[in-house]
Amino acid sequence: MKTLDTFRGRLITADHSDYDIARAVWNGAIDRRPRLIARCMGTADVVAAVRFAREHDLEIAIRGGGHNVAGTAVCDDGVVIDLSAMRAVRVDPAEHSAWVQGGALWGDVDHETQAHGLATTGGIVSHTGVAGLTLGGGVGWLMRKYGLTVDNLLAADIVTAAGERLRVSENEHPDLFWALRGGGGNFGVVTAFEFRLHSVGPTVLAGPILWDATDAQNVLRFYRDFVRDAPHELGTVVRFGTAPPLPDIPKDLHWRPVVMVGTCYTGAIEHGKQVLRPLRAFQTPLLDLVGPTPYAEFQRAIDSTVVHGWNYYWKSTHLPELRDDLIDVIVDHAFSFTSPRSYVALFHLKGAVSRVAAGATAFGNRLASHAITLDGVWRPGDNFGVADTAWSREFFAALGRFREGVYVNFLGGDEDPARVREAYGDSVYDRLADVKSTYDPDNVFHHNQNIRPRLRSSLGG
């Protein structure tokens, strides 16, 4: 392995005792067998791995947290450039910024930033990878107040398809910096990010409110009116599914079909209590767990409901405001799953997400009111896969007339390629294709939700 003679990390092949562990990703339904897993220790290792793969005409997959539902972090018979050992986080509290390596998880970031009472928009599961979430846009509890993760990205370090190391920002390769803010892993291997931080916590007012599934229609109609004018400090996610067996949920509610509104208020706690009072009082909830909570603890509260190695099948779309006919479709389908672990998640957007001008970053529809994911979930050995995959697809089809694009990070592995263009809209997609033509004209980085360069060689299909 000529190019890898100076590689400092671990090279894992199929005969290695750790091969099956190293090739596994979050979605247990993904079962791919790479020829080589190059677990990098630093940027020089990434450069060596990119050059090696290109010299040997091998597929490249990029692994950060390995959390993408489509399983793009691992490929068959190619090279996985694995950043999972590169998880350092360095916080500058005076500048309200953080430098984060490309293999870090959001739990790593929250742990370091919350020591200073700071945070930036991250995912809602702490074992989500920073890189994948950021490059697709970055949806999380703080987005209505502070924007998407990409709106807080100050700079990034990237290794290109040519094995060149670049630092990108508003002033350095601004075309590439624009593309990284929503364009996914199409343009290179991002080895580090620099984020803007905000004063958050360490205690916030947060927690879920649960109602019985039979109340779903009334809850959604009230919720629609409630969030329409809600302050941007309030982030909410509505979940339709069974009540998970979490320690704070009484056993008599475990596995009961419920509609759950998760809340996180990042302003003054007493003011947050006033804001949330109407929602908490609506129609006598089954359970109200809203209260002062450490932000980092809240960020990992549902980790055990989306376990590594379970099987996941998603369909997703952006949606407009929840008018009555849309609510009817959601309620008609939301509880028709078979697996008790399947669920629907409805993310409220707007606020700071919509204040950024269209095209200012590569993120798609900023004017959508909601993003919805229809998530079939079943454990290995369970017999729910066929039924709940069909449920997700049928539900998605029923939402057809309401679709307003899609968040690229929520796309699954069996999507029509046209959905990638749908995620961005024509003008943003075409601009991304131009940037791709500049920095990856051979489409070396195509094991992703792919944006094809305008000028393409035979490599990459």
For each residue, the residues with C-beta under 8 A, 3 or more apart:
1: 4 5 7 11 52
2: 5 52 55
3: 48 51 52 55
4: 1 7 11 38 48 49 52
5: 1 2
6: 44 48
7: 1 4 11 38 45 48 49
8: 41 42 44 45
9: 38 39 40 41 45 82 85
10: 37 39 85
11: 1 4 7 36 37 38 39
12: 16 18 19 22 36 37 38 39
13: 16 19 35 36 37
14: 19 33 35
15: 19
16: 12 13 19 22
17:
18: 12 21 22
19: 12 13 14 15 16 22 23 37
20: 23 24
21: 18 24
22: 12 16 18 19 37 39 80 82
23: 19 20 32 33 34 37 74 80
24: 20 21 28 66 308 309
25: 30 63 66 67 68 71 73 74
26: 65 66 67 68 69 127 306 308 309 312
27: 30 68 69 70 71 310 311 312
28: 24 308 309 310 311 312 380
29: 71 311 312 313 385
30: 25 27 71 74 413
31:
32: 23 71 74 75 76
33: 14 23 76 77
34: 23 37 61 74 75 76 77 78 79 80
35: 13 14 58 77 78 79
36: 11 12 13 58 78 79 80
37: 10 11 12 13 19 22 23 34 79 80 82
38: 4 7 9 11 12 45 48 49 52 79 80 81 82
39: 9 10 11 12 22 82 84 85
40: 9 43 45 46 49 81 82 83 85 86
41: 8 9 45 85 86
42: 8 45 46 86 191
43: 40 46 47 157 159 165 191 192
44: 6 8 47 48
45: 7 8 9 38 40 41 42 48 49
46: 40 42 43 49 50 81 83 159 189 191
47: 43 44 50 51 159 163 165
48: 3 4 6 7 38 44 45 51 52
49: 4 7 38 40 45 46 52 53 79 81
50: 46 47 53 54 60 81 159 161 163 189 444
51: 3 47 48 54 55 163
52: 1 2 3 4 38 48 49 55 56 58 79
53: 49 50 56 58 59 60 78 79 81 444
54: 50 51 57 58 161 163 444
55: 2 3 51 52
56: 52 53
57: 54 459
58: 35 36 52 53 54 77 78 79
59: 53 75 76 77 78 79 447
60: 50 53 75 78 79 81 444 445 447
61: 34 72 73 74 75 78 79 80 81 447
62: 72 73 80 81 83 131 185 189 445 447 448
63: 25 66 73 74 80 81 82 83 84 103
64: 67 73 83 84 102 103 104 129 130 131 132
65: 26 73 84 103 104 105 127 128 129 130 131 132 133
66: 24 25 26 63 73 74 84 129
67: 25 26 64 73 125 127 128 129 132 133
68: 25 26 27 71 72 73 132 409
69: 26 27 312 313 314 410 412 413
70: 27 411 412 413 415 449
71: 25 27 29 30 32 68 74 413
72: 61 62 68 185 413 447 448 449
73: 25 61 62 63 64 65 66 67 68 80 132
74: 23 25 30 32 34 61 63 66 71 80
75: 32 34 59 60 61 78 79 80 447
76: 32 33 34 59
77: 33 34 35 58 59
78: 34 35 36 53 58 59 60 61 75 447
79: 34 35 36 37 38 49 52 53 58 59 60 61 75
80: 22 23 34 36 37 38 61 62 63 73 74 75
81: 38 40 46 49 50 53 60 61 62 63 189
82: 9 22 37 38 39 40 63 85 103
83: 40 46 62 63 64 86 101 102 103 131 189 191
84: 39 63 64 65 66 87 103
85: 9 10 39 40 41 82 103
86: 40 41 42 83 101 102 103 104 191
87: 84 101 103 104 105 108
88: 99 100 101 104
89: 98 99 100 101 104 108 109 111 112 113
90: 98 99 100 112
91: 97 98 112 113 115 116 118 197
92: 95 96 97 98 99
93: 96 116 118
94:
95: 92
96: 92 93 118 196 197 198 199
97: 91 92 154 194 195 196 197
98: 89 90 91 92 109 112 113 118 120 194 195 197
99: 88 89 90 92 192 193 194
100: 88 89 90 104 108 109 130 192 193 194 195
101: 83 86 87 88 89 104 191 192
102: 64 83 86 130 131 189 190 191 192 193
103: 63 64 65 82 83 84 85 86 87 129 131
104: 64 65 86 87 88 89 100 101 108 109 129 130 131
105: 65 87 108 109 126 127 128 129 130
106: 109 110 122 123 125 126 127 128 129 130 133 299
107: 110 111 126 127 296 299 300
108: 87 89 100 104 105 111 112 130
109: 89 98 100 104 105 106 112 113 120 122 130 195
110: 106 107 113 114 119 122 126 295 296 299 300
111: 89 107 108 114 115 296
112: 89 90 91 98 108 109 115
113: 89 91 98 109 110 116 118 119 120 197
114: 110 111 117 118 119 200 201 202 294 295 296
115: 91 111 112
116: 91 93 113 197
117: 114 199 200 201 202
118: 91 93 96 98 113 114 197 198 199 200
119: 110 113 114 122 142 197 198 200 201 295
120: 98 109 113 142 146 149 152 195 196 197 198
121: 138 139 140 141 142 143 146 147 148 149 151 152
122: 106 109 110 119 128 130 133 138 140 142 149 299
123: 106 126 128 133 138 139 140 299
124: 128 139 140 141 237 262 299 302
125: 67 106 128 299 300 302 303 306
126: 105 106 107 110 123 296 299 300 303
127: 26 65 67 105 106 107 300 303 308
128: 65 67 105 106 122 123 124 125 132 133
129: 64 65 66 67 103 104 105 106 132 133
130: 64 65 100 102 104 105 106 108 109 122 133 134 193
131: 62 64 65 83 102 103 104 134 135 185 190 193
132: 64 65 67 68 73 128 129 135 136 185 409
133: 65 67 106 122 123 128 129 130 136 137 138 139 140 149 409
134: 130 131 137 138 149 150 153 190 193
135: 131 132 150 180 182 183 184 185 190
136: 132 133 182 184 407 408 409
137: 133 134 148 149 150 181 182 363 364 407 408 409
138: 121 122 123 133 134 143 148 149 150 151 152
139: 121 123 124 133 143 148 149 347 349 371 407 409
140: 121 122 123 124 133 143 149 235
141: 121 124 206 235 237 264 266 298 299
142: 119 120 121 122 145 146 198 200 235 264 266
143: 121 138 139 140 146 147 148 149 235 349 351 352 353
144: 232 233 234 235 348 349 350 351 352 353
145: 142 198 232 233 235 266 351 352
146: 120 121 142 143 151 152 198 352
147: 121 143 150 151 152 352 353 355 356
148: 121 137 138 139 143 151 152 353 356 361 363
149: 120 121 122 133 134 137 138 139 140 143 152 153 195
150: 134 135 137 138 147 153 180 181 182 361 362 363
151: 121 138 146 147 148 181 352 356 361
152: 120 121 138 146 147 148 149 195 196 197 198
153: 134 149 150 156 180 181 193 194 195 196
154: 97 169 194 195 196
155: 167 168 169 172 177 193 194
156: 153 167 168 169 177 180 190 192 193 194
157: 43 165 166 167 168 190 191 192 193
158: 165 166 167 168 176 180 187 188 189 190 191
159: 43 46 47 50 163 164 165 166 188 189 191
160: 163 164 165 166 187 188 439 440
161: 50 54 188 439 440 442 444 445
162:
163: 47 50 51 54 159 160
164: 159 160
165: 43 47 157 158 159 160
166: 157 158 159 160 172 173 176 188
167: 155 156 157 158 172 173
168: 155 156 157 158 172 173 174 176 177 180
169: 154 155 156 172 173 174 177
170: 174 177
171: 174
172: 155 166 167 168 169 177
173: 166 167 168 169 176 177
174: 168 169 170 171 177 178
175: 178 179 435 438
176: 158 166 168 173 179 180 187 435 438 439
177: 155 156 168 169 170 172 173 174 180 181
178: 174 175 181 361 362 431 435
179: 175 176 182 183 186 187 362 431 432 435 436
180: 135 150 153 156 158 168 176 177 183 187 190 362
181: 137 150 151 153 177 178 361 362 363
182: 135 136 137 150 179 361 362 363 364 408 424 428
183: 135 179 180 186 187 362 432 435 451
184: 135 136 408 409 448 449 451
185: 62 72 131 132 135 189 190 445 448
186: 179 183 432 436 440 445 446 448 450 451
187: 158 160 176 179 180 183 435 436 439 440 445
188: 158 159 160 161 166 439 440 445
189: 46 50 62 81 83 102 158 159 185 445
190: 102 131 134 135 156 157 158 180 185 193
191: 42 43 46 83 86 101 102 157 158 159
192: 43 99 100 101 102 156 157
193: 99 100 102 130 131 134 153 155 156 157 190
194: 97 98 99 100 153 154 155 156
195: 97 98 100 109 120 149 152 153 154
196: 96 97 120 152 153 154
197: 91 96 97 98 113 116 118 119 120 152
198: 96 118 119 120 142 145 146 152
199: 96 117 118
200: 114 117 118 119 142 204 266 295
201: 114 117 119 204 266 294 295 296
202: 114 117 294 295 296
203: 269 292 293 294 295
204: 200 201 264 265 266 269 272 292 293 294 295 298
205: 263 264 265 269 272 273 276 290 291 292 293
206: 141 262 263 264 265 290 291 293 295 298
207: 262 263 288 289 290 291 293 298
208: 239 260 261 262 263 287 289 290
209: 260 261 263 279 280 285 287 288 289 290
210: 243 249 253 258 259 260 285 286 287 288 289
211: 215 216 219 258 259 260 283 285 286
212: 215 256 257 258 259 286
213: 216 240 256 257 258 259 334 335
214:
215: 211 212 218 219 259 283
216: 211 213 219 220 240 259 330 331 334 335
217: 220 221 327 328 331
218: 215 221 222 283
219: 211 215 216 222 223 259 261 282 283
220: 216 217 223 224 238 259 322 327 330 331
221: 217 218 224 225 322 324 327
222: 218 219 225 226 279 282 283
223: 219 220 226 227 236 238 261 279 322
224: 220 221 227 228 321 322 323 327
225: 221 222 228
226: 222 223 230 278 279
227: 223 224 230 234 236 348
228: 224 225 321
229:
230: 226 227 234 236 275
231: 234 267 275
232: 144 145 351 352
233: 144 145 265 266 267 272 275
234: 144 227 230 231 263 264 265 272 275 276
235: 140 141 142 143 144 145 263 264 265 266 348
236: 223 227 230 261 262 263 264 348
237: 124 141 261 262 345 346 347 348
238: 220 223 259 260 261 262 345 346 348
239: 208 259 260 261 262 343 344 345 346
240: 213 216 259 260 330 334 335 343 344 346
241: 244 257 258 260 335 337 341 342 343 344
242: 254 255 256 257 258 340 341 343
243: 210 249 253 254 255 256 258 260 287
244: 241 249 254 302 304 305
245: 249 251 254 255
246: 249 301 302 304 305
247:
248: 289
249: 210 243 244 245 246 253 254 287 289
250: 253 254 287
251: 245 254
252: 256
253: 210 243 249 250 256 258 286 287
254: 242 243 244 245 249 250 251
255: 242 243 245 340
256: 212 213 242 243 252 253 286
257: 212 213 241 242 335
258: 210 211 212 213 241 242 243 253 286
259: 210 211 212 213 215 216 219 220 238 239 240 334
260: 208 209 210 211 238 239 240 241 243
261: 208 209 219 223 236 237 238 239 279
262: 124 206 207 208 236 237 238 239
263: 205 206 207 208 209 234 235 236 276 279 290
264: 141 142 204 205 206 234 235 236 295 298
265: 204 205 206 233 234 235 269 271 272 275 276
266: 141 142 145 200 201 204 233 235 295
267: 231 233 271 272
268: 271 272
269: 203 204 205 265 272 273 292
270: 273 274
271: 265 267 268 274 275
272: 204 205 233 234 265 267 268 269 275 276
273: 205 269 270 276 277
274: 270 271 277
275: 230 231 233 234 265 271 272
276: 205 234 263 265 272 273 279 280 290
277: 273 274 280 281
278: 226 281 282
279: 209 222 223 226 261 263 276 282
280: 209 276 277 285 288 290
281: 277 278
282: 219 222 278 279 285
283: 211 215 218 219 222
284:
285: 209 210 211 280 282 288
286: 210 211 212 253 256 258
287: 208 209 210 243 249 250 253
288: 207 209 210 280 285
289: 207 208 209 210 248 249
290: 205 206 207 208 209 263 276 280
291: 205 206 207
292: 203 204 205 269
293: 203 204 205 206 207 297 298
294: 114 201 202 203 204 297 298
295: 110 114 119 200 201 202 203 204 206 264 266 298 299
296: 107 110 111 114 126 201 202 299 300
297: 293 294 300 301
298: 141 204 206 207 264 293 294 295 301
299: 106 107 110 122 123 124 125 126 141 295 296
300: 107 110 125 126 127 296 297 303
301: 246 297 298
302: 124 125 244 246 305 306
303: 125 126 127 300 306
304: 244 246 307
305: 244 246 302 341
306: 26 125 302 303 310 312 377
307: 304 310
308: 24 26 28 127
309: 24 26 28 380
310: 27 28 306 307 341 377 378 379 380
311: 27 28 29 376 377 378 379 380 382 385
312: 26 27 28 29 69 306 375 376 377
313: 29 69 375 376 385 388 389 392 412
314: 69 373 374 375 376 392 410 411 412
315: 373 374 392 393 395 396 412
316: 371 372 373 374 396 406 407 410 411 412
317: 371 372 396 399 402 403 404 405 406
318: 349 364 365 368 370 371 372 403 404 405 406 407
319: 322 326 346 368 369 370 371 372 399 402 403 404
320: 323 326 368 369 370 402 404
321: 224 228 369 370
322: 220 221 223 224 319 326 327 330 369 370
323: 224 320 326 327
324: 221 327 328
325: 328 329
326: 319 320 322 323 329 330 399 402
327: 217 220 221 224 322 323 324 330 331
328: 217 324 325 331 332
329: 325 326 332 333 398 399 402
330: 216 220 240 322 326 327 333 334 344 346 372 399
331: 216 217 220 327 328 334
332: 328 329 336 398
333: 329 330 336 391 394 395 398
334: 213 216 240 259 330 331 344 395
335: 213 216 240 241 257
336: 332 333 391 395
337: 241 342 343 376 384 387 388 391
338: 342 384 387 388 391
339: 342 376 377 378 382 384 387 388
340: 242 255
341: 241 242 305 310 377 378 379
342: 241 337 338 339 375 376 377 378 384 388 391 392
343: 239 240 241 242 337 375 377
344: 239 240 241 330 334 372 373 374 375 395
345: 237 238 239 372 373 375
346: 237 238 239 240 319 330 370 371 372
347: 139 237 370 371 372
348: 144 227 235 236 237 238 369 370
349: 139 143 144 318 353 354 366 368 369 370 371
350: 144 353 354 369
351: 143 144 145 232 354 355
352: 143 144 145 146 147 151 232 355 356
353: 143 144 147 148 349 350 356 366
354: 349 350 351 366 367
355: 147 351 352
356: 147 148 151 352 353 360 361 363 366
357: 360
358: 366 367
359: 427 428 431
360: 356 357
361: 148 150 151 178 181 182 356
362: 150 178 179 180 181 182 183 424 428 431 432
363: 137 148 150 181 182 356 366
364: 137 182 318 405 406 407 408 423 424 425 428
365: 318 368 404 405 425
366: 349 353 354 356 358 363
367: 354 358 404
368: 318 319 320 349 365 371 404 405
369: 319 320 321 322 348 349 350
370: 318 319 320 321 322 346 347 348 349
371: 139 316 317 318 319 346 347 349 368 406 407 410
372: 316 317 318 319 330 344 345 346 347 399
373: 314 315 316 344 345 410
374: 314 315 316 344 391 392 395 396
375: 312 313 314 342 343 344 345 392
376: 311 312 313 314 337 339 342 384 385 388 389 391 392
377: 306 310 311 312 339 341 342 343 388
378: 310 311 339 341 342 382 383 384 385 388
379: 310 311 341 382
380: 28 309 310 311
381:
382: 311 339 378 379 385
383: 378 386
384: 337 338 339 342 376 378 387 388
385: 29 311 313 376 378 382 388 389
386: 383 389 390
387: 337 338 339 384 390 391
388: 313 337 338 339 342 376 377 378 384 385 391 392
389: 313 376 385 386 392 393
390: 386 387 393 394
391: 333 336 337 338 342 374 376 387 388 394 395
392: 313 314 315 342 374 375 376 388 389 395 396
393: 315 389 390 396 397
394: 333 390 391 397 398
395: 315 333 334 336 344 374 391 392 398 399
396: 315 316 317 374 392 393 399 400
397: 393 394 400
398: 329 332 333 394 395
399: 317 319 326 329 330 372 395 396 402 403
400: 396 397 403
401:
402: 317 319 320 326 329 399
403: 317 318 319 399 400 406
404: 317 318 319 320 365 367 368
405: 317 318 364 365 368 422 423 424 425
406: 316 317 318 364 371 403 410 411 419 422 423
407: 136 137 139 316 318 364 371 410 411 423
408: 136 137 182 184 364 411 420 423 424 449
409: 68 132 133 136 137 139 184
410: 69 314 316 371 373 406 407
411: 70 314 316 406 407 408 415 419 420 423 449
412: 69 70 313 314 315 316 415
413: 30 69 70 71 72
414:
415: 70 411 412 419 420 449
416: 419
417: 420 421 450
418: 421 422
419: 406 411 415 416 422 423
420: 408 411 415 417 423 424 429 449 450 451
421: 417 418 424 425 426 429
422: 405 406 418 419 425
423: 364 405 406 407 408 411 419 420 449
424: 182 362 364 405 408 420 421 428 429 432
425: 364 365 405 421 422 428 429
426: 421 429 430
427: 359 430 431
428: 182 359 362 364 424 425 431 432
429: 420 421 424 425 426 432 433 451
430: 426 427 433 434
431: 178 179 359 362 427 428 434 435
432: 179 183 186 362 424 428 429 435 436 451
433: 429 430 436 437 451 452 453 454
434: 430 431 437 438 454
435: 175 176 178 179 183 187 431 432 438 439
436: 179 186 187 432 433 439 440 441 443 451 452 453 454
437: 433 434 440 441 453 454 455
438: 175 176 434 435 441
439: 160 161 176 187 188 435 436
440: 160 161 186 187 188 436 437 443 444 445 453
441: 436 437 438 453 455 456 457
442: 161 453 456 457 459 460
443: 436 440 446 450 452 453 456 457 459 460 461
444: 50 53 54 60 161 440 459 460
445: 60 62 161 185 186 187 188 189 440 448
446: 186 443 450 452 460 461
447: 59 60 61 62 72 75 78 450
448: 62 72 184 185 186 445
449: 70 72 184 408 411 415 420 423
450: 186 417 420 443 446 447 460
451: 183 184 186 420 429 432 433 436
452: 433 436 443 446 456 460
453: 433 436 437 440 441 442 443 456
454: 433 434 436 437
455: 437 441
456: 441 442 443 452 453 460
457: 441 442 443 460
458:
459: 57 442 443 444
460: 442 443 444 446 450 452 456 457
461: 443 446
